[in-house]
Amino acid sequence: NGQLFYSTPETDDNGNDIFFHHDISKSINNTYFTLSNVKEIYSCPAECNPIIQILYPGGVIWKGDIIREYDINNNVIWDWNLFEHIGVQNYTISDLTVGPSDDEIDWTHSNEVFYDENENAVYLSIRNLSTITKINYDTKEVIWHLGDLDTLNSPTIDSYFNEHPTFSRQHTPILLENNNLRIFDNGTHNNPQVSRCLEYSITNNNSFELIWEYVLPDSLYHRTRGECVPLNNDNILISTSQNGNILEVNKQDELVWHVVLNST
């Protein structure tokens, strides 16, 4: 009937505009987890163009993310700032694209957040670090990082697994009923550059195993967006969004349905 049940706030307590991006998810507790950009100024790492050090001696803007949980009355009841818990010593070199006309580093570019009531944990997809992070809701401590050891290389980051799971610029992590984690791997920095659906089994928060993957054809590679959604018939619906393809596959990797959406 068009009734509005909830809308995010437009400003914070100080009257500053709040800009939400990518995702908002509702928890079983009728609260809402959101992503917003937060910006801080730090020096540009050594890999930056040397001219940047001259142009911006006081540092450049790093654009990160903050998770905020709102109750139905738009009160912030939980938050998690990536600057505080990840730190700018962890970054992807390819994102240091600061130039004379752009004084901003797109540092984390998180794209999904949700709460798991069974383990009282928050899951976060940090695209530009090619990392999925699981956070203890009560303590705000990282339970694990599943991701790129080349970016999470700080001695202060000790909660990642001992191996690299080889996904790159992932989207849409989904926690399945069997507690496996399924993601859409865009594959942006992988060689070969292909997109995939991946399903991981994670045991006791200290080991992971890739138990299923579906590799999309080269023609369906795309570097942004995508999802691998479970269906009631146990098949998987794959969306490649930007190139307009939607596929349904079964767990035997058989293509059972495919539609191409053409804007013309």
Accessible surface in RSA format (square Angstrom, percent):
REM  Atomic radii and reference values for relative SASA: ProtOr
REM  Chains: A
REM  Algorithm: Lee & Richards
REM  Probe-radius: 1.40
REM  Slices: 20
REM RES _ NUM      All-atoms   Total-Side   Main-Chain    Non-polar    All polar
REM                ABS   REL    ABS   REL    ABS   REL    ABS   REL    ABS   REL
RES ASN A   1   180.48 124.5  90.49  87.4  89.99 216.7  57.26 137.8 123.22 119.1
RES GLY A   2    82.22 101.4   0.00   N/A  82.22 101.4  43.56 119.5  38.66  86.6
RES GLN A   3   111.37  62.3  88.17  64.4  23.21  55.3  30.93  65.8  80.45  61.0
RES LEU A   4   134.01  74.6 107.64  77.0  26.36  66.3 110.53  77.6  23.48  63.2
RES PHE A   5   155.26  77.7 131.26  81.3  24.00  62.4 135.68  82.3  19.58  56.0
RES TYR A   6    33.32  15.6  10.90   6.2  22.43  58.4  16.60  12.5  16.72  20.6
RES SER A   7    63.16  53.4  52.51  70.1  10.65  24.5  30.51  65.0  32.65  45.7
RES THR A   8    40.97  29.1  29.37  29.8  11.60  27.7   8.45  11.4  32.52  49.2
RES PRO A   9    21.02  15.3  13.36  12.2   7.67  27.9  19.57  16.2   1.46   9.0
RES GLU A  10   145.14  83.3 135.01 102.1  10.14  24.1  51.32  99.3  93.83  76.6
RES THR A  11    62.39  44.4  51.36  52.1  11.03  26.3  23.89  32.1  38.50  58.2
RES ASP A  12    49.62  34.8  35.91  35.7  13.71  32.4  23.09  54.3  26.53  26.5
RES ASP A  13   154.39 108.1 115.32 114.8  39.07  92.4  38.79  91.3 115.60 115.3
RES ASN A  14   128.42  88.6  94.75  91.6  33.66  81.1  22.79  54.9 105.62 102.1
RES GLY A  15    52.51  64.8   0.00   N/A  52.51  64.8  28.61  78.5  23.90  53.5
RES ASN A  16    83.37  57.5  79.08  76.4   4.29  10.3  22.96  55.3  60.41  58.4
RES ASP A  17    96.71  67.7  74.09  73.7  22.62  53.5  12.94  30.4  83.77  83.5
RES ILE A  18    22.30  12.7   8.70   6.5  13.59  32.8  11.40   8.2  10.89  29.6
RES PHE A  19   151.57  75.8 143.40  88.8   8.17  21.3 146.48  88.8   5.09  14.6
RES PHE A  20    59.18  29.6  29.74  18.4  29.44  76.6  29.94  18.2  29.24  83.7
RES HIS A  21    36.75  20.1  27.61  19.2   9.15  23.4  35.31  36.4   1.45   1.7
RES HIS A  22   105.96  57.9  49.54  34.4  56.42 144.3  48.91  50.4  57.05  66.4
RES ASP A  23    28.69  20.1  19.55  19.5   9.14  21.6   5.83  13.7  22.86  22.8
RES ILE A  24    83.69  47.6  65.29  48.6  18.40  44.3  65.29  47.0  18.40  49.9
RES SER A  25    24.92  21.1  19.41  25.9   5.52  12.7  24.06  51.2   0.87   1.2
RES LYS A  26   125.22  61.1  91.45  56.1  33.77  80.4  46.39  41.8  78.83  84.0
RES SER A  27     9.72   8.2   0.08   0.1   9.63  22.2   5.37  11.4   4.35   6.1
RES ILE A  28   116.93  66.5  84.37  62.9  32.57  78.5  94.86  68.3  22.08  59.9
RES ASN A  29    89.48  61.7  67.31  65.0  22.17  53.4  22.85  55.0  66.63  64.4
RES ASN A  30    89.65  61.8  87.01  84.1   2.64   6.3  18.87  45.4  70.77  68.4
RES THR A  31    10.69   7.6  10.69  10.8   0.00   0.0  10.69  14.4   0.00   0.0
RES TYR A  32    20.16   9.4  20.16  11.5   0.00   0.0  14.41  10.8   5.74   7.1
RES PHE A  33     0.98   0.5   0.98   0.6   0.00   0.0   0.98   0.6   0.00   0.0
RES THR A  34     0.71   0.5   0.71   0.7   0.00   0.0   0.46   0.6   0.26   0.4
RES LEU A  35     0.00   0.0   0.00   0.0   0.00   0.0   0.00   0.0   0.00   0.0
RES SER A  36     2.92   2.5   2.92   3.9   0.00   0.0   2.86   6.1   0.06   0.1
RES ASN A  37    61.18  42.2  39.21  37.9  21.97  52.9  10.35  24.9  50.83  49.1
RES VAL A  38    36.06  23.7  31.45  28.5   4.62  11.1  36.06  31.3   0.00   0.0
RES LYS A  39   111.38  54.3  84.77  52.0  26.61  63.4  44.91  40.4  66.47  70.8
RES GLU A  40    57.79  33.2  51.24  38.8   6.55  15.6  26.22  50.7  31.57  25.8
RES ILE A  41   111.15  63.2  87.83  65.4  23.32  56.2  87.83  63.2  23.32  63.3
RES TYR A  42    78.93  36.9  72.74  41.4   6.19  16.1  57.88  43.5  21.05  25.9
RES SER A  43    83.64  70.7  71.16  95.0  12.48  28.8  34.47  73.4  49.17  68.9
RES CYS A  44     8.49   6.4   1.35   1.5   7.15  16.8   1.35   3.4   7.15   7.7
RES PRO A  45    22.53  16.4  10.17   9.3  12.36  44.9  22.53  18.6   0.00   0.0
RES ALA A  46   103.90  95.5  65.67 101.3  38.23  87.0  75.47 106.3  28.43  75.3
RES GLU A  47    85.43  49.0  51.23  38.8  34.20  81.4  32.22  62.3  53.21  43.4
RES CYS A  48     5.59   4.2   0.69   0.8   4.91  11.5   1.24   3.1   4.35   4.7
RES ASN A  49    84.01  57.9  71.93  69.5  12.08  29.1  19.21  46.2  64.80  62.6
RES PRO A  50   104.54  76.2  99.90  91.1   4.64  16.9 102.46  84.6   2.08  12.9
RES ILE A  51    77.32  44.0  74.77  55.7   2.55   6.1  76.13  54.8   1.18   3.2
RES ILE A  52     1.29   0.7   1.29   1.0   0.00   0.0   1.29   0.9   0.00   0.0
RES GLN A  53    74.24  41.5  66.48  48.6   7.77  18.5  41.05  87.4  33.19  25.2
RES ILE A  54   135.56  77.1 117.48  87.5  18.08  43.6 123.10  88.6  12.46  33.8
RES LEU A  55    81.55  45.4  57.89  41.4  23.66  59.5  60.99  42.8  20.56  55.3
RES TYR A  56    54.55  25.5  46.57  26.5   7.98  20.8  37.63  28.3  16.92  20.9
RES PRO A  57   116.63  85.0  81.84  74.6  34.79 126.5  87.22  72.0  29.41 182.8
RES GLY A  58    68.95  85.0   0.00   N/A  68.95  85.0  43.59 119.6  25.35  56.8
RES GLY A  59    13.75  17.0   0.00   N/A  13.75  17.0   1.88   5.2  11.87  26.6
RES VAL A  60     2.92   1.9   0.68   0.6   2.24   5.4   2.92   2.5   0.00   0.0
RES ILE A  61    46.14  26.3  46.14  34.4   0.00   0.0  46.14  33.2   0.00   0.0
RES TRP A  62     2.04   0.8   2.04   1.0   0.00   0.0   2.04   1.1   0.00   0.0
RES LYS A  63    49.64  24.2  48.99  30.1   0.65   1.5   6.21   5.6  43.43  46.3
RES GLY A  64     0.37   0.5   0.00   N/A   0.37   0.5   0.15   0.4   0.21   0.5
RES ASP A  65     0.18   0.1   0.18   0.2   0.00   0.0   0.00   0.0   0.18   0.2
RES ILE A  66    16.77   9.5  16.60  12.4   0.17   0.4  16.60  12.0   0.17   0.5
RES ILE A  67     0.00   0.0   0.00   0.0   0.00   0.0   0.00   0.0   0.00   0.0
RES ARG A  68    51.56  21.6  51.53  26.3   0.03   0.1   1.16   1.6  50.41  30.5
RES GLU A  69     4.59   2.6   4.59   3.5   0.00   0.0   0.00   0.0   4.59   3.7
RES TYR A  70     2.81   1.3   2.81   1.6   0.00   0.0   2.47   1.9   0.34   0.4
RES ASP A  71    32.47  22.7  32.47  32.3   0.00   0.0  16.18  38.1  16.29  16.2
RES ILE A  72    93.40  53.2  79.24  59.0  14.16  34.1  79.24  57.1  14.16  38.4
RES ASN A  73   112.46  77.6  87.64  84.7  24.81  59.7  22.36  53.8  90.10  87.1
RES ASN A  74    53.19  36.7  38.19  36.9  14.99  36.1  10.15  24.4  43.04  41.6
RES ASN A  75    80.44  55.5  76.28  73.7   4.16  10.0  20.47  49.3  59.97  58.0
RES VAL A  76    73.73  48.5  43.51  39.4  30.23  72.8  43.51  37.8  30.23  82.0
RES ILE A  77    82.98  47.2  50.61  37.7  32.37  78.0  58.32  42.0  24.66  66.9
RES TRP A  78    17.04   6.8  10.76   5.2   6.28  14.7  16.12   8.6   0.92   1.5
RES ASP A  79    53.68  37.6  52.89  52.6   0.79   1.9   1.58   3.7  52.10  52.0
RES TRP A  80     0.90   0.4   0.00   0.0   0.90   2.1   0.90   0.5   0.00   0.0
RES ASN A  81    17.54  12.1  16.87  16.3   0.67   1.6   2.99   7.2  14.55  14.1
RES LEU A  82     0.00   0.0   0.00   0.0   0.00   0.0   0.00   0.0   0.00   0.0
RES PHE A  83    17.84   8.9   2.95   1.8  14.89  38.8   3.12   1.9  14.72  42.1
RES GLU A  84   134.50  77.2  95.08  71.9  39.42  93.9  41.07  79.4  93.43  76.3
RES HIS A  85    58.05  31.7  40.54  28.2  17.51  44.8  28.98  29.9  29.07  33.8
RES ILE A  86     4.76   2.7   0.06   0.0   4.70  11.3   2.10   1.5   2.66   7.2
RES GLY A  87    11.36  14.0   0.00   N/A  11.36  14.0  11.36  31.2   0.00   0.0
RES VAL A  88    28.52  18.8  24.78  22.4   3.74   9.0  24.78  21.5   3.74  10.1
RES GLN A  89    84.10  47.0  68.69  50.2  15.41  36.7  47.22 100.5  36.88  28.0
RES ASN A  90     0.00   0.0   0.00   0.0   0.00   0.0   0.00   0.0   0.00   0.0
RES TYR A  91    45.46  21.2  38.52  21.9   6.95  18.1  19.36  14.5  26.10  32.2
RES THR A  92    19.75  14.0  17.73  18.0   2.01   4.8  17.42  23.4   2.33   3.5
RES ILE A  93   106.05  60.3  98.86  73.6   7.20  17.3  98.86  71.2   7.20  19.5
RES SER A  94    59.44  50.2  35.38  47.2  24.05  55.4  47.46 101.1  11.97  16.8
RES ASP A  95    17.10  12.0  14.43  14.4   2.67   6.3   4.37  10.3  12.73  12.7
RES LEU A  96    17.59   9.8   2.08   1.5  15.51  39.0   2.24   1.6  15.35  41.3
RES THR A  97    96.49  68.6  76.47  77.5  20.02  47.7  62.99  84.6  33.50  50.6
RES VAL A  98    10.32   6.8   0.16   0.1  10.16  24.5   0.16   0.1  10.16  27.6
RES GLY A  99    17.18  21.2   0.00   N/A  17.18  21.2  17.15  47.1   0.03   0.1
RES PRO A 100    97.68  71.2  77.13  70.3  20.54  74.7  77.35  63.9  20.32 126.3
RES SER A 101   118.16  99.9  77.08 102.9  41.08  94.6  55.96 119.2  62.20  87.1
RES ASP A 102    66.81  46.8  62.57  62.3   4.23  10.0  25.05  59.0  41.75  41.6
RES ASP A 103    55.90  39.2  54.36  54.1   1.55   3.7   4.69  11.0  51.21  51.1
RES GLU A 104    41.17  23.6  36.43  27.6   4.74  11.3   8.01  15.5  33.16  27.1
RES ILE A 105     1.25   0.7   0.94   0.7   0.31   0.7   1.25   0.9   0.00   0.0
RES ASP A 106    43.16  30.2  40.32  40.1   2.84   6.7  24.71  58.1  18.45  18.4
RES TRP A 107     2.39   1.0   1.16   0.6   1.23   2.9   1.67   0.9   0.72   1.2
RES THR A 108     0.00   0.0   0.00   0.0   0.00   0.0   0.00   0.0   0.00   0.0
RES HIS A 109    46.32  25.3  41.27  28.7   5.05  12.9  35.50  36.6  10.82  12.6
RES SER A 110     0.00   0.0   0.00   0.0   0.00   0.0   0.00   0.0   0.00   0.0
RES ASN A 111     7.41   5.1   1.15   1.1   6.27  15.1   1.15   2.8   6.27   6.1
RES GLU A 112    37.10  21.3  36.94  27.9   0.16   0.4   0.03   0.1  37.07  30.3
RES VAL A 113     0.05   0.0   0.00   0.0   0.05   0.1   0.00   0.0   0.05   0.1
RES PHE A 114    33.27  16.6  33.27  20.6   0.00   0.0  33.27  20.2   0.00   0.0
RES TYR A 115    33.72  15.7  16.56   9.4  17.15  44.6   2.72   2.0  31.00  38.2
RES ASP A 116     8.18   5.7   5.45   5.4   2.73   6.5   3.31   7.8   4.87   4.9
RES GLU A 117    80.65  46.3  62.05  46.9  18.59  44.3  20.13  38.9  60.52  49.4
RES ASN A 118   127.91  88.2  91.11  88.0  36.80  88.6  25.49  61.3 102.42  99.0
RES GLU A 119    74.30  42.7  51.79  39.2  22.51  53.6  27.66  53.5  46.64  38.1
RES ASN A 120    46.05  31.8  44.44  42.9   1.61   3.9  24.77  59.6  21.27  20.6
RES ALA A 121     0.00   0.0   0.00   0.0   0.00   0.0   0.00   0.0   0.00   0.0
RES VAL A 122     0.00   0.0   0.00   0.0   0.00   0.0   0.00   0.0   0.00   0.0
RES TYR A 123     5.68   2.7   4.98   2.8   0.70   1.8   0.54   0.4   5.13   6.3
RES LEU A 124     0.03   0.0   0.00   0.0   0.03   0.1   0.03   0.0   0.00   0.0
RES SER A 125     0.00   0.0   0.00   0.0   0.00   0.0   0.00   0.0   0.00   0.0
RES ILE A 126     0.02   0.0   0.02   0.0   0.00   0.0   0.02   0.0   0.00   0.0
RES ARG A 127    26.05  10.9  26.05  13.3   0.00   0.0   0.00   0.0  26.05  15.8
RES ASN A 128     1.49   1.0   1.05   1.0   0.44   1.1   0.00   0.0   1.49   1.4
RES LEU A 129     0.01   0.0   0.00   0.0   0.01   0.0   0.01   0.0   0.00   0.0
RES SER A 130     7.18   6.1   7.16   9.6   0.03   0.1   1.18   2.5   6.00   8.4
RES THR A 131     0.08   0.1   0.08   0.1   0.00   0.0   0.08   0.1   0.00   0.0
RES ILE A 132     0.00   0.0   0.00   0.0   0.00   0.0   0.00   0.0   0.00   0.0
RES THR A 133     0.00   0.0   0.00   0.0   0.00   0.0   0.00   0.0   0.00   0.0
RES LYS A 134     5.18   2.5   5.18   3.2   0.00   0.0   0.86   0.8   4.31   4.6
RES ILE A 135     0.00   0.0   0.00   0.0   0.00   0.0   0.00   0.0   0.00   0.0
RES ASN A 136    47.78  33.0  47.60  46.0   0.18   0.4   1.95   4.7  45.83  44.3
RES TYR A 137    46.55  21.7  45.09  25.7   1.46   3.8  31.53  23.7  15.02  18.5
RES ASP A 138   110.81  77.6  77.51  77.1  33.30  78.7  27.56  64.9  83.25  83.0
RES THR A 139    78.86  56.1  51.87  52.6  26.99  64.3  59.29  79.6  19.57  29.6
RES LYS A 140    63.47  31.0  62.72  38.5   0.75   1.8  34.29  30.9  29.19  31.1
RES GLU A 141   118.44  68.0 113.07  85.5   5.37  12.8  38.64  74.7  79.80  65.1
RES VAL A 142    30.56  20.1  13.35  12.1  17.20  41.5  13.35  11.6  17.20  46.7
RES ILE A 143    48.58  27.6  29.08  21.7  19.50  47.0  34.34  24.7  14.24  38.6
RES TRP A 144     4.12   1.7   4.12   2.0   0.00   0.0   3.88   2.1   0.23   0.4
RES HIS A 145     1.30   0.7   1.11   0.8   0.19   0.5   0.00   0.0   1.30   1.5
RES LEU A 146     0.26   0.1   0.11   0.1   0.16   0.4   0.26   0.2   0.00   0.0
RES GLY A 147     2.43   3.0   0.00   N/A   2.43   3.0   0.55   1.5   1.88   4.2
RES ASP A 148    23.74  16.6  23.74  23.6   0.00   0.0   0.00   0.0  23.74  23.7
RES LEU A 149    48.20  26.8  41.29  29.5   6.91  17.4  41.29  29.0   6.91  18.6
RES ASP A 150   111.99  78.4  95.55  95.1  16.44  38.9  28.92  68.1  83.07  82.8
RES THR A 151     5.10   3.6   4.87   4.9   0.23   0.6   4.97   6.7   0.13   0.2
RES LEU A 152     0.47   0.3   0.47   0.3   0.00   0.0   0.47   0.3   0.00   0.0
RES ASN A 153    95.09  65.6  69.39  67.1  25.70  61.9  23.94  57.6  71.15  68.8
RES SER A 154     6.86   5.8   1.75   2.3   5.11  11.8   3.43   7.3   3.43   4.8
RES PRO A 155   133.00  96.9  97.55  88.9  35.44 128.8 111.47  92.0  21.53 133.8
RES THR A 156    99.08  70.5  71.87  72.9  27.21  64.9  76.25 102.4  22.83  34.5
RES ILE A 157    13.75   7.8   8.66   6.5   5.09  12.3  10.39   7.5   3.36   9.1
RES ASP A 158   123.84  86.7  90.88  90.5  32.96  77.9  35.20  82.8  88.64  88.4
RES SER A 159    32.42  27.4  21.53  28.7  10.89  25.1  11.57  24.6  20.85  29.2
RES TYR A 160    68.35  31.9  51.73  29.4  16.62  43.2  20.35  15.3  48.00  59.2
RES PHE A 161    14.68   7.3   8.43   5.2   6.24  16.2  13.71   8.3   0.97   2.8
RES ASN A 162   143.54  99.0 116.57 112.6  26.98  65.0  30.32  73.0 113.22 109.4
RES GLU A 163   118.68  68.1 113.07  85.5   5.61  13.4  34.72  67.2  83.96  68.6
RES HIS A 164    65.06  35.6  48.15  33.5  16.91  43.3  38.76  39.9  26.30  30.6
RES PRO A 165     8.04   5.9   0.08   0.1   7.96  28.9   3.77   3.1   4.28  26.6
RES THR A 166    75.09  53.4  73.11  74.1   1.99   4.7  62.44  83.9  12.66  19.1
RES PHE A 167     2.21   1.1   0.14   0.1   2.07   5.4   0.14   0.1   2.07   5.9
RES SER A 168     4.49   3.8   4.49   6.0   0.00   0.0   4.15   8.8   0.34   0.5
RES ARG A 169    15.56   6.5  15.56   7.9   0.00   0.0   4.00   5.5  11.56   7.0
RES GLN A 170     0.00   0.0   0.00   0.0   0.00   0.0   0.00   0.0   0.00   0.0
RES HIS A 171    15.57   8.5  15.57  10.8   0.00   0.0  11.15  11.5   4.43   5.1
RES THR A 172    25.02  17.8  23.00  23.3   2.02   4.8  12.06  16.2  12.96  19.6
RES PRO A 173     2.21   1.6   0.40   0.4   1.81   6.6   0.40   0.3   1.81  11.2
RES ILE A 174    37.50  21.3  35.07  26.1   2.42   5.8  37.50  27.0   0.00   0.0
RES LEU A 175    41.36  23.0  17.05  12.2  24.31  61.1  17.05  12.0  24.31  65.4
RES LEU A 176    23.90  13.3  14.95  10.7   8.95  22.5  18.41  12.9   5.49  14.8
RES GLU A 177   190.19 109.2 147.29 111.4  42.90 102.1  70.22 135.8 119.97  97.9
RES ASN A 178    97.52  67.2  66.26  64.0  31.26  75.3  46.40 111.7  51.12  49.4
RES ASN A 179    71.58  49.4  64.42  62.2   7.17  17.3  24.08  58.0  47.50  45.9
RES ASN A 180    13.76   9.5  13.69  13.2   0.07   0.2   0.07   0.2  13.69  13.2
RES LEU A 181     0.85   0.5   0.75   0.5   0.10   0.3   0.75   0.5   0.10   0.3
RES ARG A 182    10.50   4.4  10.28   5.2   0.21   0.5   0.16   0.2  10.34   6.3
RES ILE A 183     0.36   0.2   0.00   0.0   0.36   0.9   0.36   0.3   0.00   0.0
RES PHE A 184     0.04   0.0   0.00   0.0   0.04   0.1   0.00   0.0   0.04   0.1
RES ASP A 185     0.00   0.0   0.00   0.0   0.00   0.0   0.00   0.0   0.00   0.0
RES ASN A 186     0.00   0.0   0.00   0.0   0.00   0.0   0.00   0.0   0.00   0.0
RES GLY A 187     0.00   0.0   0.00   N/A   0.00   0.0   0.00   0.0   0.00   0.0
RES THR A 188    25.56  18.2  21.19  21.5   4.37  10.4  21.06  28.3   4.49   6.8
RES HIS A 189    93.71  51.2  60.17  41.8  33.53  85.8  46.68  48.1  47.03  54.7
RES ASN A 190    42.16  29.1  31.23  30.2  10.92  26.3  14.81  35.7  27.34  26.4
RES ASN A 191   150.25 103.6 115.60 111.7  34.65  83.4  31.73  76.4 118.52 114.6
RES PRO A 192    96.76  70.5  92.96  84.7   3.81  13.8  95.15  78.6   1.61  10.0
RES GLN A 193    90.56  50.6  75.26  55.0  15.30  36.4  18.47  39.3  72.09  54.7
RES VAL A 194    20.94  13.8  20.53  18.6   0.41   1.0  20.55  17.9   0.39   1.1
RES SER A 195     0.00   0.0   0.00   0.0   0.00   0.0   0.00   0.0   0.00   0.0
RES ARG A 196    30.59  12.8  30.59  15.6   0.00   0.0   6.03   8.2  24.55  14.9
RES CYS A 197     0.00   0.0   0.00   0.0   0.00   0.0   0.00   0.0   0.00   0.0
RES LEU A 198     0.33   0.2   0.33   0.2   0.00   0.0   0.33   0.2   0.00   0.0
RES GLU A 199     2.45   1.4   2.45   1.9   0.00   0.0   0.00   0.0   2.45   2.0
RES TYR A 200     1.39   0.6   1.39   0.8   0.00   0.0   1.11   0.8   0.28   0.3
RES SER A 201    31.11  26.3  30.25  40.4   0.86   2.0   6.18  13.2  24.93  34.9
RES ILE A 202    34.99  19.9  12.13   9.0  22.86  55.1  12.13   8.7  22.86  62.0
RES THR A 203    70.24  50.0  66.76  67.7   3.48   8.3  46.70  62.7  23.53  35.6
RES ASN A 204   123.28  85.0  90.13  87.1  33.15  79.8  25.44  61.2  97.84  94.6
RES ASN A 205    57.35  39.5  44.24  42.8  13.11  31.6   9.99  24.0  47.36  45.8
RES ASN A 206   106.85  73.7  82.37  79.6  24.48  58.9  34.85  83.9  72.00  69.6
RES SER A 207    52.67  44.5  48.97  65.4   3.69   8.5  39.28  83.6  13.39  18.8
RES PHE A 208    39.71  19.9  18.17  11.3  21.54  56.1  20.19  12.2  19.52  55.9
RES GLU A 209   110.04  63.2 106.22  80.4   3.82   9.1  34.62  67.0  75.42  61.6
RES LEU A 210    71.02  39.6  47.43  33.9  23.59  59.3  47.43  33.3  23.59  63.5
RES ILE A 211    80.89  46.0  44.74  33.3  36.14  87.1  52.10  37.5  28.79  78.1
RES TRP A 212    24.62   9.9  17.42   8.4   7.20  16.9  24.35  13.0   0.27   0.4
RES GLU A 213    64.55  37.1  56.60  42.8   7.95  18.9  15.84  30.6  48.71  39.8
RES TYR A 214    26.20  12.2  25.05  14.3   1.15   3.0  10.31   7.7  15.90  19.6
RES VAL A 215    76.31  50.2  56.49  51.1  19.82  47.8  56.49  49.1  19.82  53.8
RES LEU A 216     2.08   1.2   0.00   0.0   2.08   5.2   0.03   0.0   2.05   5.5
RES PRO A 217    69.74  50.8  57.26  52.2  12.48  45.3  69.56  57.4   0.17   1.1
RES ASP A 218   114.63  80.3  97.95  97.5  16.68  39.5  37.77  88.9  76.86  76.7
RES SER A 219    95.46  80.7  62.04  82.8  33.42  77.0  57.96 123.4  37.50  52.5
RES LEU A 220    15.10   8.4  15.10  10.8   0.00   0.0  15.10  10.6   0.00   0.0
RES TYR A 221    49.70  23.2  36.52  20.8  13.18  34.3  34.63  26.0  15.08  18.6
RES HIS A 222    11.68   6.4   7.76   5.4   3.92  10.0  11.68  12.0   0.00   0.0
RES ARG A 223   144.80  60.8 142.59  72.7   2.21   5.3  35.54  48.6 109.26  66.2
RES THR A 224    20.98  14.9  20.98  21.3   0.00   0.0  20.57  27.6   0.41   0.6
RES ARG A 225   132.33  55.6 131.27  66.9   1.06   2.5  39.27  53.7  93.06  56.4
RES GLY A 226     7.66   9.4   0.00   N/A   7.66   9.4   1.35   3.7   6.31  14.1
RES GLU A 227    65.67  37.7  65.67  49.7   0.00   0.0   7.29  14.1  58.39  47.7
RES CYS A 228     1.05   0.8   0.46   0.5   0.59   1.4   0.46   1.2   0.59   0.6
RES VAL A 229    47.39  31.2  47.39  42.9   0.00   0.0  47.39  41.2   0.00   0.0
RES PRO A 230    57.79  42.1  43.34  39.5  14.44  52.5  43.34  35.8  14.44  89.8
RES LEU A 231    55.07  30.7  43.93  31.4  11.14  28.0  47.90  33.6   7.17  19.3
RES ASN A 232   166.54 114.8 129.15 124.8  37.39  90.0  40.38  97.2 126.16 121.9
RES ASN A 233    90.82  62.6  62.96  60.8  27.85  67.1  44.82 107.9  46.00  44.5
RES ASP A 234   113.47  79.5 103.07 102.6  10.39  24.6  28.60  67.3  84.86  84.6
RES ASN A 235    22.37  15.4  21.93  21.2   0.44   1.1   0.00   0.0  22.37  21.6
RES ILE A 236     0.49   0.3   0.49   0.4   0.00   0.0   0.49   0.4   0.00   0.0
RES LEU A 237    53.61  29.9  53.12  38.0   0.48   1.2  53.12  37.3   0.48   1.3
RES ILE A 238     0.00   0.0   0.00   0.0   0.00   0.0   0.00   0.0   0.00   0.0
RES SER A 239    20.85  17.6  20.82  27.8   0.03   0.1   7.64  16.3  13.21  18.5
RES THR A 240     0.00   0.0   0.00   0.0   0.00   0.0   0.00   0.0   0.00   0.0
RES SER A 241    47.98  40.5  23.62  31.5  24.36  56.1  34.64  73.8  13.34  18.7
RES GLN A 242   102.88  57.5  64.27  47.0  38.61  91.9  24.77  52.7  78.11  59.2
RES ASN A 243    52.18  36.0  31.38  30.3  20.80  50.1  39.26  94.5  12.92  12.5
RES GLY A 244    11.08  13.7   0.00   N/A  11.08  13.7  10.97  30.1   0.11   0.2
RES ASN A 245    11.05   7.6  10.67  10.3   0.39   0.9   0.00   0.0  11.05  10.7
RES ILE A 246    42.11  24.0  42.11  31.4   0.00   0.0  42.11  30.3   0.00   0.0
RES LEU A 247     4.12   2.3   4.12   3.0   0.00   0.0   4.12   2.9   0.00   0.0
RES GLU A 248    26.30  15.1  26.30  19.9   0.00   0.0   0.08   0.1  26.22  21.4
RES VAL A 249     0.00   0.0   0.00   0.0   0.00   0.0   0.00   0.0   0.00   0.0
RES ASN A 250    20.71  14.3  20.71  20.0   0.00   0.0   7.87  18.9  12.84  12.4
RES LYS A 251    80.91  39.5  64.46  39.6  16.45  39.2  35.10  31.6  45.81  48.8
RES GLN A 252   130.06  72.7 104.92  76.7  25.14  59.9  54.47 116.0  75.58  57.3
RES ASP A 253    72.01  50.4  55.55  55.3  16.45  38.9  18.11  42.6  53.90  53.8
RES GLU A 254    98.96  56.8  94.24  71.3   4.72  11.2  35.14  68.0  63.82  52.1
RES LEU A 255    89.76  50.0  58.62  41.9  31.14  78.3  58.62  41.2  31.14  83.8
RES VAL A 256    74.91  49.3  39.08  35.4  35.83  86.3  46.83  40.7  28.08  76.2
RES TRP A 257   122.43  49.1 114.15  55.3   8.28  19.5  93.87  50.0  28.57  46.3
RES HIS A 258    81.03  44.3  51.29  35.7  29.73  76.1  34.94  36.0  46.09  53.6
RES VAL A 259    47.08  31.0  42.61  38.6   4.48  10.8  47.08  40.9   0.00   0.0
RES VAL A 260    87.93  57.9  66.08  59.8  21.85  52.7  66.08  57.4  21.85  59.3
RES LEU A 261   108.69  60.5  94.29  67.5  14.40  36.2  96.85  68.0  11.84  31.9
RES ASN A 262   112.90  77.9  81.02  78.3  31.88  76.8  27.13  65.3  85.77  82.9
RES SER A 263   125.52 106.1  74.98 100.1  50.54 116.4  59.83 127.4  65.68  92.0
RES THR A 264   154.08 109.6  86.83  88.0  67.26 160.3  95.16 127.8  58.92  89.1
END  Absolute sums over single chains surface
CHAIN  1 A    13524.2      10407.1       3117.1       6755.4       6768.8
END  Absolute sums over all chains
TOTAL         13524.2      10407.1       3117.1       6755.4       6768.8
